[in-house]
Amino acid sequence: MPVLPPATLAFGAPGRYLQGPGLIAYLHDALAGLGTRPLLLLDAALVDALGPVLRDGLGPLAAATHTATFAGECCDRAIDAAAEAGRTHRCDLVIGVGGGKAVDTAKGAAMALGVPIAIVPTIASNDSPTSRLVVVYDDAHVLVATRVMPHSPALVLVDTSVIVQAPARFLVAGIGDAVSKRFEVAQAVAAGGRNFFGGRGGETATAIARACYATLRRDAAAGLEAVRCGVPDAAFERLVEACVLGSGLGFESGGLSIAHSVLRGFSGVPSLGRSLHGEQVAVGLLVQLCAMPAPDADIDVDDLIRWYRAIGLPATLHDLGLADPVDAVADLVAQRTVATAPYIGNFECPVTAPMLADAIRTAQRRVDAVDAR
C-alpha cells in the first residue's frame, strides 16, 4: 500500500464491473486486451457444472487456457501451487472462478505472477470480487494475513443466472458482509483512518456505503425470494450489486472498523470456524453498535435485529455455532481482536479489550431481549 500524505483522499475500483444473467457466454469479449494465455483457477466443485460453459465463453481463448482447480483453503500452499502452474504454462492473465476463497487464491497467484486478474464469482457471499485484498488462512483455517494486490481486478464479471442457483445461505451471508459498511465506513472516515488505497475515505465512499445499506434493507426479502424461485429479477439484481459492488467499493475506499476487526478474535474460537465470513460480520456489526459510547441516532438496533431474524442472518455467537456461554469467550475474542486487528483504531474512541468484551456481552443481551418479546 502506498504511503500518502494523511490528508490525501483515495478512491479505487475494478477496471470494469459487468453484471447480468448469461454473461459467462460473453467472457471472451469481456477479456479483450487483458491477456492471451489465461490461467483459469476453477473451484473443483464447479468443474462439471461450469467447465463446459466457461470453455464456450472463452471461445478462441479456450485452446490457450490452462485450467487448474481449487479445492480447499486460501493458504500459501494453494497460492504457490496456482502460481507455479501459471509459470509453467507462461500465463499472462489469471481468471478466478468460484467462491471467496477460490477467488482470493486466484488473486494471490496473479500477485505472484505479476499479471492482471479477472474474477467470475459464483456466489455473492461477500465483496471479495471487487477488492485488492487477499485473505490468507493456515491449514487449520485460522486467518493469518491480509495481503493487498498492487492493482484492482481488471474485470469482475457477475453472471446472475449462476449466482441465483447458489444456496440462499450464501446470499444471506453477502447481505451480512455488506450491511456493516455504512457504519464501518462512517467510523473509519470520522476517525481519520486510512482506507485500503493508503489515503482517507471521502464523501463518495460514504455515499456508496449508505446507498448499499438502503438497498439491502429495501430489497433483501424480495431478492432472497428470487433465489428460492431460481430466477433473477430486478430486486435480485439490485441486491447482488449491493453485496458485491456497493459493499466492495464502500469498504475498500472508505475503511473498516470493529465489525470486521472482531473476526480476528472469532478465528481463535474453533466452534465458529464453520460459519461464513458475512455471517460473522453481521454479528460483529451488532458488537460495534453496542460499543458506541452514545447511541447512534440514525439506527434502531432492535429494529436491525428484527430484520436480521426476518431474513435469516445470525445475530449472536450462538447462532454462529458457539456452544459455550458468551461470557466464556468474550474476553478471549476481545483480547485477540485488540492485539491483532489492523483497523481496530478506526473508531470514535480508543478500543480496549475490556470495553470490547463488554460490547460482546451487551450485544448478546440485546438480541436475547428482542427474541424474548
BADO-162895 format. One line per 3 residues: number of its first residue (from 1); their letters; for each residue x, y, z of C-alpha. Coordinates in steps of 0.05 Angstrom, whole numbers, plus 5000, padded with zeros to 4 digits. Layout:
# residues N
NUM	A	X Y Z; ...;
//
This chain:
# residues 373
1	MPV	5000 5000 5000; 5029 5068 4982; 5048 5117 5038;
4	LPP	5008 5180 5023; 5002 5246 5060; 4948 5240 5114;
7	ATL	4901 5289 5080; 4901 5251 5014; 4832 5227 4991;
10	AFG	4839 5160 4956; 4787 5121 4917; 4795 5058 4875;
13	APG	4753 5008 4836; 4760 4949 4789; 4774 4965 4717;
16	RYL	4706 4941 4694; 4646 4912 4731; 4595 4873 4689;
19	QGP	4532 4842 4719; 4473 4806 4689; 4444 4738 4670;
22	GLI	4483 4696 4620; 4546 4738 4619; 4594 4679 4620;
25	AYL	4576 4669 4547; 4609 4737 4534; 4673 4722 4574;
28	HDA	4718 4724 4513; 4695 4793 4493; 4700 4819 4564;
31	LAG	4772 4795 4569; 4794 4832 4506; 4862 4865 4517;
34	LGT	4877 4832 4584; 4918 4772 4561; 4924 4715 4511;
37	RPL	4946 4656 4555; 4899 4653 4615; 4906 4611 4678;
40	LLL	4835 4592 4696; 4831 4575 4770; 4764 4540 4779;
43	DAA	4733 4516 4844; 4736 4440 4840; 4663 4433 4859;
46	LVD	4643 4471 4796; 4683 4434 4744; 4625 4393 4718;
49	ALG	4573 4448 4722; 4613 4506 4695; 4673 4476 4658;
52	PVL	4637 4469 4591; 4602 4537 4598; 4669 4571 4612;
55	RDG	4702 4537 4553; 4646 4561 4508; 4650 4631 4537;
58	LGP	4725 4635 4527; 4716 4620 4453; 4782 4627 4416;
61	LAA	4819 4635 4482; 4799 4565 4506; 4854 4529 4469;
64	ATH	4908 4573 4502; 4877 4569 4571; 4908 4525 4626;
67	TAT	4856 4503 4678; 4875 4489 4750; 4827 4471 4805;
70	FAG	4819 4498 4875; 4795 4450 4929; 4808 4475 4998;
73	ECC	4835 4535 5036; 4864 4600 5012; 4932 4587 5042;
76	DRA	5004 4598 5019; 5008 4527 4993; 4947 4535 4948;
79	IDA	4971 4603 4923; 5041 4576 4908; 5013 4516 4870;
82	AAE	4969 4560 4827; 5026 4609 4813; 5072 4552 4794;
85	AGR	5021 4526 4744; 5017 4596 4715; 5093 4600 4707;
88	THR	5097 4531 4677; 5046 4549 4623; 5072 4620 4614;
91	CDL	5004 4650 4632; 4995 4725 4625; 4926 4730 4657;
94	VIG	4891 4696 4716; 4816 4682 4715; 4788 4664 4784;
97	VGG	4721 4628 4784; 4685 4606 4848; 4671 4630 4918;
100	GKA	4712 4677 4961; 4770 4631 4978; 4778 4607 4906;
103	VDT	4777 4680 4884; 4828 4701 4937; 4874 4644 4917;
106	AKG	4870 4668 4845; 4886 4738 4868; 4947 4712 4906;
109	AAM	4970 4675 4843; 4961 4736 4799; 5000 4776 4850;
112	ALG	5058 4726 4849; 5058 4724 4773; 5052 4799 4764;
115	VPI	4993 4793 4715; 4922 4821 4713; 4864 4783 4743;
118	AIV	4792 4774 4721; 4742 4749 4772; 4679 4709 4759;
121	PTI	4644 4698 4826; 4594 4641 4831; 4564 4664 4897;
124	ASN	4551 4732 4927; 4571 4714 4998; 4620 4773 5005;
127	DSP	4650 4832 4969; 4718 4800 4954; 4710 4801 4878;
130	TSR	4719 4876 4871; 4775 4886 4920; 4851 4880 4920;
133	LVV	4852 4843 4986; 4876 4771 4992; 4854 4739 5058;
136	VYD	4902 4682 5075; 4889 4626 5125; 4932 4570 5151;
139	DAH	4916 4496 5145; 4876 4499 5209; 4830 4552 5177;
142	VLV	4857 4608 5222; 4864 4676 5189; 4939 4693 5187;
145	ATR	4946 4752 5139; 4912 4802 5094; 4953 4819 5032;
148	VMP	4940 4874 4982; 4948 4867 4907; 4983 4927 4874;
151	HSP	4924 4937 4826; 4849 4926 4830; 4819 4869 4790;
154	ALV	4819 4885 4716; 4750 4854 4707; 4694 4830 4751;
157	LVD	4641 4791 4713; 4579 4772 4754; 4533 4723 4718;
160	TSV	4469 4728 4759; 4440 4666 4726; 4496 4629 4762;
163	IVQ	4491 4668 4827; 4416 4656 4834; 4427 4580 4833;
166	APA	4471 4581 4895; 4441 4563 4963; 4406 4622 4996;
169	RFL	4454 4619 5055; 4509 4648 5012; 4469 4709 4992;
172	VAG	4446 4719 5064; 4520 4719 5084; 4533 4770 5030;
175	IGD	4480 4814 5060; 4514 4806 5128; 4581 4827 5099;
178	AVS	4550 4887 5064; 4504 4913 5118; 4562 4934 5163;
181	KRF	4594 4980 5112; 4550 5041 5125; 4572 5040 5198;
184	EVA	4644 5018 5189; 4658 5070 5135; 4627 5124 5178;
187	QAV	4672 5106 5237; 4734 5099 5194; 4724 5166 5160;
190	AAG	4707 5202 5225; 4769 5173 5258; 4814 5195 5200;
193	GRN	4835 5124 5187; 4870 5103 5123; 4830 5063 5073;
196	FFG	4857 5006 5031; 4887 5053 4980; 4930 5087 5032;
199	GRG	4890 5151 5037; 4827 5174 5072; 4756 5159 5053;
202	GET	4713 5215 5028; 4642 5233 5011; 4638 5185 4952;
205	ATA	4655 5123 4993; 4608 5146 5048; 4551 5157 4999;
208	IAR	4563 5088 4967; 4562 5054 5035; 4497 5089 5054;
211	ACY	4464 5072 4987; 4487 5000 4996; 4452 4996 5064;
214	ATL	4388 5027 5037; 4386 4976 4980; 4396 4918 5028;
217	RRD	4340 4940 5074; 4293 4951 5016; 4308 4891 4971;
220	AAA	4335 4835 5015; 4269 4798 5025; 4248 4803 4952;
223	GLE	4318 4785 4927; 4320 4723 4971; 4253 4702 4943;
226	AVR	4284 4704 4873; 4335 4653 4898; 4280 4608 4921;
229	CGV	4248 4613 4852; 4315 4605 4817; 4303 4664 4770;
232	PDA	4339 4732 4776; 4293 4792 4777; 4303 4867 4787;
235	AFE	4305 4862 4863; 4356 4806 4859; 4400 4845 4812;
238	RLV	4399 4905 4858; 4414 4861 4918; 4474 4828 4884;
241	EAC	4500 4895 4861; 4497 4920 4933; 4530 4858 4962;
244	VLG	4587 4854 4911; 4599 4923 4881; 4570 4973 4931;
247	SGL	4598 4937 4992; 4665 4927 4959; 4674 4999 4936;
250	GFE	4649 5025 5003; 4696 4986 5048; 4758 4990 5004;
253	SGG	4755 5065 4993; 4722 5081 5060; 4754 5035 5110;
256	LSI	4734 4983 5162; 4722 4985 5237; 4701 4939 5294;
259	AHS	4651 4896 5255; 4707 4866 5214; 4761 4872 5267;
262	VLR	4726 4822 5313; 4734 4768 5261; 4807 4764 5283;
265	GFS	4781 4746 5352; 4729 4698 5326; 4782 4659 5289;
268	GVP	4811 4638 5356; 4746 4602 5374; 4745 4535 5336;
271	SLG	4670 4525 5340; 4659 4589 5300; 4701 4564 5242;
274	RSL	4642 4533 5205; 4606 4599 5198; 4615 4643 5136;
277	HGE	4652 4709 5134; 4589 4751 5124; 4553 4714 5180;
280	QVA	4609 4733 5227; 4609 4805 5203; 4534 4811 5217;
283	VGL	4547 4792 5290; 4607 4838 5291; 4564 4897 5269;
286	LVQ	4519 4888 5330; 4581 4887 5374; 4605 4951 5341;
289	LCA	4538 4986 5352; 4538 4964 5425; 4609 4990 5434;
292	MPA	4590 5061 5415; 4594 5109 5475; 4527 5140 5456;
295	PDA	4470 5110 5415; 4472 5125 5340; 4410 5167 5326;
298	DID	4409 5141 5255; 4398 5068 5274; 4348 5030 5316;
301	VDD	4389 4970 5338; 4328 4930 5359; 4296 4941 5291;
304	LIR	4361 4918 5258; 4360 4854 5300; 4288 4840 5279;
307	WYR	4309 4849 5206; 4366 4800 5217; 4316 4749 5243;
310	AIG	4267 4762 5185; 4319 4747 5131; 4357 4692 5168;
313	LPA	4420 4729 5188; 4455 4704 5252; 4455 4755 5308;
316	TLH	4495 4721 5364; 4556 4678 5374; 4510 4621 5390;
319	DLG	4478 4629 5321; 4549 4622 5292; 4559 4555 5328;
322	LAD	4584 4573 5397; 4562 4522 5448; 4593 4555 5509;
325	PVD	4565 4616 5545; 4586 4681 5513; 4619 4701 5578;
328	AVA	4667 4643 5568; 4697 4671 5504; 4683 4746 5506;
331	DLV	4750 4764 5538; 4790 4718 5492; 4756 4746 5430;
334	AQR	4766 4817 5453; 4839 4809 5472; 4857 4774 5407;
337	TVA	4819 4827 5367; 4853 4887 5400; 4921 4853 5394;
340	TAP	4917 4833 5320; 4863 4871 5281; 4896 4925 5237;
343	YIG	4835 4972 5234; 4812 4968 5307; 4833 5041 5314;
346	NFE	4780 5064 5264; 4730 5082 5318; 4706 5144 5352;
349	CPV	4743 5127 5417; 4802 5082 5435; 4781 5008 5436;
352	TAP	4806 4968 5495; 4797 4894 5508; 4752 4904 5569;
355	MLA	4709 4953 5530; 4702 4905 5471; 4687 4845 5515;
358	DAI	4632 4886 5548; 4604 4903 5479; 4603 4829 5460;
361	RTA	4563 4813 5523; 4517 4872 5513; 4502 4851 5442;
364	QRR	4482 4782 5466; 4436 4811 5519; 4406 4859 5468;
367	VDA	4389 4802 5420; 4362 4759 5476; 4315 4815 5497;
370	VDA	4289 4825 5426; 4279 4750 5417; 4241 4746 5482;
373	R	4188 4797 5461;
//
